[in-house]
Amino acid sequence: MGEKTELSKVRQVQVDGLAFLLADADASLDDVEQFSGLPSLVKEGLHLGTNWHHRNEYTVEKSLLSPSLAQQWVASLLAVGAALEFEDGAKASVADLLSRRGTRGKLKALLIPMDQGAFGAEAHVGMTPGDTPIVSSTVGLVLEGGKVAALRIALAGAFKESVRLSAAAEAFLGKEFSQDLITQVADSVEEESTPKADYRGSVEYRKRMAGVLTRRALETCLKGAVK
């Protein structure tokens, strides 16, 4: 599928003329982190809530089958629209895997889009800088003519699952990307969220922060879009 780099388990490939980072299922997260072309949003996700020991211990497959181990990494994969390839040739999105839709075969590889035209941003709250965030919002955005062509919002700490995509984002496709739209998206995300409380945050706090953090992440994207 492509020419391998010095890290044989992680390499850049071309699929239908588009560039992807391909990581074998048994590649460690550290292998992925060391790849020079790793999108910045994904790299940031790898560093939030995990350390060097975790990244060497967890494989791509393990992290996807147990997303709470490295929830911010998984959130970043959801936000950029990462895909999976299975040993039998079947394909699915990371979102499909987490929601238990579609194939359940043996995982072969992870495909991370390397689209430089997309916008991405993350916002979170945590007890300390090195902790796994209490709540986070990781956004992947594609604009065409100033309108939303793709919008993926991965939320952690806002549902009973450790991390999942917001369904509310789909309602805003095709709309003009603006501050007003950001407010509408944030409000919808807050309303959609159904978190569970724990010692780090109540249901009310987590719902509120899901909206606040989504607004912050989208505002970061807006700043990039108007440069």
C-alpha positions in Angstrom: 0.0 0.0 0.0 2.9 2.3 0.4 6.6 2.8 1.1 7.5 2.0 4.7 9.5 4.3 6.9 12.1 3.4 9.5 9.2 2.5 11.7 7.8 -0.5 9.8 4.6 -0.8 11.8 3.7 2.9 11.1 3.9 4.4 7.6 2.3 6.8 5.2 0.2 5.3 2.4 -2.0 6.5 -0.4 -5.6 5.3 -0.7 -7.6 6.6 -3.7 -5.2 9.5 -4.0 -5.4 10.6 -0.4 -2.7 10.4 2.2 -3.1 8.3 5.4 -1.0 7.2 8.3 -1.3 3.4 8.5 -0.5 1.8 11.9 -0.5 -2.0 12.3 -2.8 -3.3 15.0 0.2 -4.5 17.0 2.1 -1.2 16.8 2.5 0.5 20.1 1.1 4.0 20.7 4.7 5.1 21.1 5.4 3.9 17.6 2.6 6.1 16.4 3.7 9.0 18.5 7.2 8.9 16.9 5.9 9.1 13.3 7.0 12.5 12.0 3.8 13.2 10.0 1.3 12.5 12.7 -1.5 15.1 12.7 -1.1 17.5 15.6 -4.6 16.9 17.0 -3.8 13.1 17.2 -0.4 13.8 18.7 -1.9 16.0 21.4 -4.5 13.3 22.1 -1.7 10.8 22.7 -0.1 13.0 25.3 -3.2 13.8 27.3 -3.7 11.4 30.1 -1.0 8.9 29.1 2.7 8.8 29.8 5.7 7.1 28.1 5.0 3.9 29.9 1.4 3.7 28.8 2.3 4.5 25.2 4.9 1.7 25.1 2.5 -0.8 26.8 -0.7 -0.1 24.8 -1.0 -1.3 21.2 -3.3 0.3 18.7 -5.6 -2.7 19.0 -5.7 -2.7 22.8 -6.4 1.0 23.0 -9.3 0.7 20.6 -10.8 -2.4 22.3 -10.5 -0.7 25.8 -10.9 3.0 24.9 -10.8 4.2 28.6 -7.1 3.3 28.6 -6.2 6.3 26.4 -9.5 8.1 25.9 -8.0 11.3 24.5 -6.2 9.4 21.8 -9.4 7.6 20.9 -11.3 10.9 20.9 -8.8 12.4 18.4 -9.2 9.4 16.1 -13.0 9.9 16.2 -12.6 13.6 15.5 -10.4 13.1 12.4 -12.5 10.2 11.0 -10.0 7.4 11.4 -10.9 4.1 9.8 -10.0 0.4 10.5 -9.0 -2.4 8.2 -9.6 -6.0 9.3 -7.8 -9.2 8.4 -10.6 -10.4 6.2 -10.4 -7.2 4.2 -13.5 -5.6 5.8 -13.4 -1.9 6.7 -15.2 0.2 9.3 -14.8 3.5 11.1 -13.5 3.8 14.6 -16.9 5.1 15.5 -18.5 1.9 14.2 -16.1 -0.2 16.4 -16.9 1.8 19.5 -20.7 1.7 18.9 -20.4 -2.0 18.1 -21.8 -1.6 14.6 -20.7 -3.8 11.8 -17.8 -6.3 11.6 -16.1 -7.8 14.6 -13.2 -9.5 12.8 -9.6 -9.4 13.8 -8.2 -5.9 13.5 -5.3 -5.5 11.0 -4.6 -1.8 10.8 -5.7 1.7 11.7 -5.9 4.4 9.0 -5.5 8.1 10.1 -6.3 10.8 7.5 -3.6 13.3 6.9 -5.8 16.0 5.4 -4.0 19.3 5.9 -7.1 21.2 4.8 -9.1 20.1 7.9 -9.3 22.1 11.1 -9.0 20.4 14.5 -9.0 21.5 18.1 -9.4 20.2 21.6 -10.5 21.6 25.0 -10.6 19.9 28.3 -10.8 20.3 32.1 -8.9 18.1 34.5 -7.8 17.9 38.1 -4.1 18.2 37.2 -2.3 18.7 33.9 -1.2 15.1 33.7 -4.5 13.5 34.6 -7.0 12.0 32.2 -9.4 15.0 31.6 -12.7 15.0 33.5 -14.5 16.2 30.4 -13.1 17.0 26.9 -14.3 18.0 23.5 -12.2 17.1 20.4 -13.4 18.6 17.2 -12.6 17.8 13.5 -14.0 20.2 11.0 -13.9 20.5 7.2 -15.2 23.7 5.5 -16.2 24.2 1.9 -16.9 27.7 0.8 -17.3 28.7 4.5 -19.9 26.1 5.1 -19.6 23.0 7.3 -18.9 20.0 5.0 -17.9 17.7 7.9 -18.1 18.1 11.7 -17.1 15.4 14.2 -17.2 16.2 17.9 -15.7 13.5 20.2 -16.8 13.9 23.8 -15.1 12.3 26.8 -16.7 12.3 30.2 -20.1 13.4 28.8 -21.7 10.0 28.3 -21.8 6.7 30.1 -19.2 5.5 27.6 -15.7 6.8 28.2 -15.7 8.5 24.8 -18.1 8.8 21.8 -19.1 11.0 18.9 -21.8 13.6 19.3 -24.9 12.8 17.2 -26.0 16.5 17.5 -23.2 17.6 15.1 -24.9 16.1 12.1 -27.7 18.7 12.2 -25.2 21.5 11.3 -23.8 20.1 8.0 -24.2 22.5 5.2 -24.6 25.6 7.4 -22.4 28.7 7.4 -19.6 28.4 10.0 -19.9 31.4 12.3 -20.0 32.4 16.0 -23.8 32.0 16.0 -23.5 28.5 14.7 -20.9 27.7 17.3 -23.3 28.7 20.0 -26.0 26.5 18.5 -23.7 23.5 18.3 -22.5 24.0 21.9 -26.0 24.2 23.2 -27.0 21.1 21.3 -24.0 19.2 22.6 -24.8 20.1 26.2 -28.5 19.1 25.8 -27.4 15.8 24.2 -24.9 14.8 26.9 -26.0 12.1 29.3 -23.0 11.7 31.7 -22.7 9.8 34.9 -21.5 11.4 38.1 -18.4 10.4 40.0 -16.1 12.0 42.6 -14.6 14.3 39.9 -17.8 15.8 38.6 -21.6 15.8 38.9 -24.0 15.2 36.1 -24.8 18.9 35.9 -21.1 19.9 35.8 -20.2 17.4 33.1 -23.2 18.5 30.9 -22.3 22.1 31.3 -18.7 21.6 30.5 -19.5 19.5 27.4 -21.1 22.6 25.9 -18.5 25.0 27.2 -15.5 23.0 25.9 -17.2 22.3 22.5 -17.6 26.1 22.2 -13.9 26.7 23.0 -12.7 24.0 20.5 -14.9 25.4 17.7 -13.8 28.9 18.4 -10.2 27.8 18.0 -11.2 26.3 14.6 -13.0 29.6 13.7 -9.8 31.6 14.4 -7.9 29.3 12.1 -10.6 29.5 9.4 -10.5 33.3 9.2 -6.7 33.8 9.1 
